[in-house]
Amino acid sequence: MIGLTQLRRPPAIRRLVRPASHFPLPASFISDTKMRRAAGVDARLAGAGSDSNLHAAIRAASLRFEETLRPDPLFIDPYAECLVFPGEGNFGIKEQQQASLSSTLYYRLATKFIDDKILNEVNSFDELRQVVLLTDGMDTRPYRLNWPRYTVIYDISPEAIFKEAHKKLQDSGAKLSKTCMIVHTSMELSDLHMLLSRKGFSGYKPSLWVLQGLPLTTLAEFENILSTVSSFAMKGCPFIGEFPGLLLGDKFEDKASSPMHSAWLR
């Protein structure tokens, strides 16, 4: 977690979650039926075609679905399944080797960490009732986390993916608390500051900003997000999340050598 009191200069995070490469988790706990359903994820991904953002969102939802199936899950996402599978009889299941759970352990750990930090923040500060989720469009936290009364959740994500996910969640029976509200803002629109203001967000009230899944492919895009948060949130507001995975490539050390980004790795 980083405080926005420091976002006027290069912020620092305490640790960066990287993909795990050891201690694989056993898959024997999943029933044959559930294994076949999990294997059907590739059919859903194939349907995403060349839409890399949709592909990534479905993959993330599938990881939450697989984690939910474990006998000792880090977290439970009862709504991930409806996002992964379009409907009974349409799985298009084929023989394949299931992706290594250990190779995606970092996402599961990051999701658990972020869940816990969100709940700790909103339950520790009575006036914190504005939450901004920077997501892939399939974030189920508005439905699966226990939010305090009168929390307004602003979801910033790809519009087409959010609309598809929202319909599937509604069809599956997912419901927000009657005292809470979710407001979506498309990430494709340029002036997020103006759009959030029009939808009721106030920079003069405490807010929590959470980054996980928002499609960011360059450091410039990442800097723009930091700039938006820094200019819009009031002093002292927390900003937590997962460093964009696409920026953790082979050339990451070179990309991170600039003064601003080296500060993120301290």
C-alpha positions as CSV (number, residue, x, y, z in Angstrom):
1,M,0.0,0.0,0.0
2,I,1.2,3.5,-0.7
3,G,-0.2,6.7,0.6
4,L,-1.1,9.4,-1.8
5,T,0.6,11.9,0.4
6,Q,3.8,10.8,-1.5
7,L,2.3,10.6,-5.0
8,R,3.5,14.1,-5.8
9,R,7.0,12.6,-6.1
10,P,7.9,9.0,-7.1
11,P,5.9,6.7,-4.9
12,A,7.4,3.5,-3.3
13,I,5.8,0.2,-2.7
14,R,7.0,-2.3,-0.1
15,R,7.0,-5.4,-2.2
16,L,6.3,-6.5,-5.7
17,V,4.5,-9.8,-6.4
18,R,6.3,-11.8,-9.1
19,P,5.3,-15.1,-10.7
20,A,6.2,-18.1,-8.6
21,S,8.4,-20.8,-10.1
22,H,8.4,-23.4,-7.4
23,F,6.3,-25.3,-4.9
24,P,3.6,-26.4,-7.4
25,L,0.1,-26.9,-5.9
26,P,-1.6,-30.3,-6.3
27,A,-4.5,-30.5,-8.7
28,S,-5.8,-33.9,-7.3
29,F,-8.4,-32.1,-5.1
30,I,-10.6,-31.2,-8.1
31,S,-13.3,-33.7,-9.2
32,D,-13.3,-35.1,-12.7
33,T,-16.3,-33.0,-13.6
34,K,-14.7,-29.8,-12.2
35,M,-11.5,-30.6,-14.0
36,R,-13.3,-30.9,-17.3
37,R,-15.1,-27.6,-16.6
38,A,-11.7,-26.0,-15.8
39,A,-10.3,-27.5,-18.9
40,G,-13.1,-25.8,-20.9
41,V,-11.5,-22.4,-20.2
42,D,-9.4,-22.7,-23.3
43,A,-12.6,-23.0,-25.4
44,R,-13.9,-19.7,-23.8
45,L,-10.5,-18.1,-24.4
46,A,-10.6,-19.2,-28.1
47,G,-13.9,-17.5,-28.4
48,A,-12.2,-14.2,-27.4
49,G,-10.4,-14.2,-30.7
50,S,-7.8,-11.4,-31.0
51,D,-9.2,-9.3,-28.1
52,S,-6.3,-9.6,-25.8
53,N,-8.1,-7.6,-23.0
54,L,-11.0,-10.0,-23.0
55,H,-8.6,-13.0,-23.1
56,A,-6.7,-11.7,-20.1
57,A,-10.0,-11.0,-18.2
58,I,-11.3,-14.5,-18.8
59,R,-8.0,-16.0,-17.8
60,A,-8.0,-14.1,-14.5
61,A,-11.6,-15.2,-13.8
62,S,-10.6,-18.8,-14.5
63,L,-7.8,-18.6,-11.9
64,R,-10.3,-17.3,-9.3
65,F,-12.6,-20.2,-10.3
66,E,-9.8,-22.7,-9.9
67,E,-8.8,-21.2,-6.5
68,T,-12.4,-21.5,-5.3
69,L,-12.4,-25.2,-6.1
70,R,-9.6,-25.9,-3.7
71,P,-10.4,-27.4,-0.3
72,D,-8.3,-24.7,1.4
73,P,-8.8,-21.7,-0.9
74,L,-7.0,-18.4,-0.3
75,F,-10.3,-16.7,-1.3
76,I,-13.7,-17.7,-2.6
77,D,-15.2,-16.2,-5.8
78,P,-18.7,-17.7,-6.2
79,Y,-19.2,-15.7,-9.4
80,A,-16.1,-16.4,-11.4
81,E,-17.6,-19.5,-13.0
82,C,-20.4,-17.6,-14.8
83,L,-17.7,-15.4,-16.3
84,V,-15.6,-18.3,-17.6
85,F,-18.3,-20.5,-19.0
86,P,-20.9,-19.1,-21.4
87,G,-23.5,-21.8,-20.5
88,E,-24.1,-25.6,-20.1
89,G,-23.3,-27.6,-23.2
90,N,-21.1,-24.9,-24.8
91,F,-17.8,-25.7,-23.1
92,G,-16.2,-27.2,-26.2
93,I,-14.0,-29.3,-23.8
94,K,-10.9,-30.8,-25.4
95,E,-8.0,-32.8,-24.2
96,Q,-5.2,-30.5,-22.9
97,Q,-2.7,-30.1,-20.2
98,Q,-3.9,-27.9,-17.4
99,A,-1.9,-24.8,-16.9
100,S,0.5,-25.0,-14.0
101,L,-1.0,-23.6,-10.8
102,S,2.4,-22.6,-9.5
103,S,3.0,-20.4,-12.6
104,T,-0.1,-18.4,-11.6
105,L,0.3,-18.4,-7.9
106,Y,1.4,-14.8,-7.9
107,Y,-2.1,-13.7,-9.1
108,R,-3.9,-15.7,-6.4
109,L,-1.6,-14.4,-3.7
110,A,-2.0,-10.8,-5.0
111,T,-5.8,-11.2,-5.1
112,K,-5.9,-12.4,-1.6
113,F,-3.6,-9.6,-0.4
114,I,-5.6,-7.0,-2.2
115,D,-8.9,-8.4,-0.8
116,D,-7.6,-8.2,2.7
117,K,-6.1,-4.7,2.4
118,I,-9.4,-3.4,0.9
119,L,-11.5,-4.7,3.8
120,N,-8.9,-3.6,6.3
121,E,-9.0,0.0,4.9
122,V,-12.8,0.4,4.5
123,N,-13.5,-1.1,8.0
124,S,-10.8,1.0,9.7
125,F,-12.0,4.4,8.5
126,D,-15.7,5.2,8.8
127,E,-15.5,8.1,6.4
128,L,-13.9,6.0,3.6
129,R,-16.9,5.2,1.4
130,Q,-15.5,5.8,-2.1
131,V,-13.6,3.0,-3.7
132,V,-12.2,3.1,-7.2
133,L,-11.4,-0.3,-8.8
134,L,-9.0,-0.1,-11.8
135,T,-9.9,-3.5,-13.3
136,D,-10.1,-5.7,-16.4
137,G,-13.9,-5.5,-16.5
138,M,-14.6,-8.8,-14.7
139,D,-13.8,-7.9,-11.1
140,T,-16.3,-9.5,-8.8
141,R,-15.2,-7.7,-5.7
142,P,-18.3,-5.4,-5.6
143,Y,-20.4,-8.6,-5.2
144,R,-18.2,-11.0,-3.2
145,L,-16.6,-8.7,-0.6
146,N,-18.5,-7.5,2.5
147,W,-18.7,-3.8,2.0
148,P,-19.7,-1.3,4.7
149,R,-23.0,0.5,4.3
150,Y,-23.2,3.4,1.8
151,T,-20.0,2.4,-0.1
152,V,-19.9,3.6,-3.7
153,I,-17.7,1.5,-5.9
154,Y,-16.4,3.1,-9.1
155,D,-15.2,0.5,-11.6
156,I,-12.9,1.8,-14.3
157,S,-12.4,-0.8,-17.0
158,P,-12.9,-1.7,-20.7
159,E,-16.6,-0.9,-21.4
160,A,-17.4,-3.9,-23.6
161,I,-16.0,-6.4,-21.2
162,F,-17.7,-4.8,-18.2
163,K,-21.1,-4.8,-20.0
164,E,-20.7,-8.5,-20.8
165,A,-19.6,-9.4,-17.3
166,H,-22.3,-7.3,-15.7
167,K,-25.0,-9.1,-17.6
168,K,-23.6,-12.5,-16.8
169,L,-23.3,-11.6,-13.1
170,Q,-26.9,-10.3,-13.0
171,D,-28.1,-13.5,-14.7
172,S,-26.3,-15.6,-12.1
173,G,-28.0,-13.8,-9.3
174,A,-25.1,-11.7,-8.1
175,K,-26.4,-8.7,-6.1
176,L,-24.9,-5.7,-4.4
177,S,-25.7,-4.9,-0.9
178,K,-28.9,-2.7,-0.9
179,T,-26.9,0.1,0.8
180,C,-24.1,0.1,-1.8
181,M,-23.7,1.2,-5.4
182,I,-21.5,0.4,-8.3
183,V,-20.7,3.0,-11.0
184,H,-18.9,2.1,-14.2
185,T,-16.6,4.4,-16.1
186,S,-15.0,3.3,-19.4
187,M,-11.2,3.3,-19.4
188,E,-11.4,4.2,-23.2
189,L,-12.6,7.7,-22.4
190,S,-9.9,10.3,-22.0
191,D,-11.1,12.6,-19.2
192,L,-11.5,10.3,-16.3
193,H,-11.4,13.2,-13.9
194,M,-14.4,14.9,-15.4
195,L,-16.4,11.6,-15.8
196,L,-15.9,10.5,-12.3
197,S,-16.9,13.9,-11.0
198,R,-20.1,13.8,-13.1
199,K,-20.9,10.4,-11.6
200,G,-20.6,11.6,-8.1
201,F,-17.0,11.1,-7.1
202,S,-15.6,13.8,-4.8
203,G,-11.9,14.5,-4.5
204,Y,-12.7,16.3,-1.3
205,K,-13.7,13.1,0.5
206,P,-11.6,10.0,1.4
207,S,-11.2,7.4,-1.3
208,L,-9.4,4.1,-1.8
209,W,-7.8,3.3,-5.2
210,V,-7.2,-0.3,-6.2
211,L,-5.2,-1.5,-9.3
212,Q,-5.5,-5.0,-10.6
213,G,-6.2,-6.1,-14.1
214,L,-6.6,-2.7,-15.8
215,P,-5.1,-3.2,-19.3
216,L,-1.8,-1.3,-19.3
217,T,0.9,-2.1,-21.8
218,T,3.4,0.7,-21.4
219,L,5.0,2.6,-18.6
220,A,3.6,5.8,-20.0
221,E,0.1,4.4,-19.5
222,F,1.0,3.4,-16.0
223,E,2.3,6.9,-15.3
224,N,-0.9,8.4,-16.6
225,I,-2.9,6.3,-14.0
226,L,-0.6,7.4,-11.2
227,S,-1.0,11.0,-12.4
228,T,-4.8,10.7,-12.4
229,V,-4.9,9.2,-8.9
230,S,-2.4,11.8,-7.6
231,S,-4.4,14.7,-8.9
232,F,-7.8,13.5,-8.0
233,A,-7.6,11.8,-4.6
234,M,-7.3,13.9,-1.5
235,K,-4.1,13.8,0.5
236,G,-3.5,10.6,2.5
237,C,-5.8,8.3,0.5
238,P,-4.4,4.7,0.1
239,F,-3.5,3.2,-3.3
240,I,-3.0,-0.5,-3.4
241,G,-2.7,-3.1,-6.2
242,E,-0.7,-5.3,-8.4
243,F,2.0,-4.0,-10.7
244,P,0.9,-4.6,-14.3
245,G,2.1,-8.0,-15.4
246,L,2.9,-7.0,-19.0
247,L,5.5,-4.5,-17.6
248,L,7.4,-7.4,-15.9
249,G,9.0,-8.7,-19.1
250,D,12.7,-9.5,-19.9
251,K,13.5,-5.8,-20.2
252,F,11.8,-4.8,-17.0
253,E,15.0,-3.9,-15.3
254,D,15.9,-1.5,-18.1
255,K,12.5,0.0,-18.1
256,A,12.6,0.4,-14.3
257,S,16.0,2.1,-14.3
258,S,14.5,5.6,-14.6
259,P,14.4,7.5,-11.3
260,M,10.6,7.3,-11.1
261,H,10.3,3.6,-11.6
262,S,13.3,2.6,-9.6
263,A,11.5,4.2,-6.7
264,W,8.7,1.7,-7.2
265,L,11.0,-1.2,-6.6
266,R,12.7,-0.1,-3.4
